[in-house]
Amino acid sequence: QVQLEESGGGSVQAGGSLSLSCAGSGYENSKKYCMAWFRQAPGKEREGVADLASDGTSHYAEAVKGRFTISKDHAKNGLLLQMVSLKPEDTAQYYCAADSRVGGYCDTGRIDVEDFTFWGQGTQVTVSS
């Protein structure tokens, strides 16, 4: 059973930066995984932010392109999300997710909640204006 744990959330002023980390464990050696970051603002549905395939290919939601960078956290066997030029609308609970896929590829064109099996508990990011 894959277990994921996020860290690194906090409060920052608009224009600032934060880095989130996701520590992973329980991966099956015979499987490859697509991993992703999601976020959920109060009163809104959870939405995909970025995903990362086993081959290093990444996709981003339009709202974060050019500001967020997803990468592997080799030390924690998980994910990183580097966020710059943060905006108040980036305020949300951020979640790390993983799903076993053939070849570890992520679906192109979408990052959907229903496509991911394993989830962390989330970490809060608050951006003030």
Summary of the structure (lengths in Angstrom):
residues: 129
radius of gyration: 13.7
end to end distance: 40.0
largest distance: 46.2
contacts: 400
relative contact order: 0.33
helix: 9%
strand: 50%
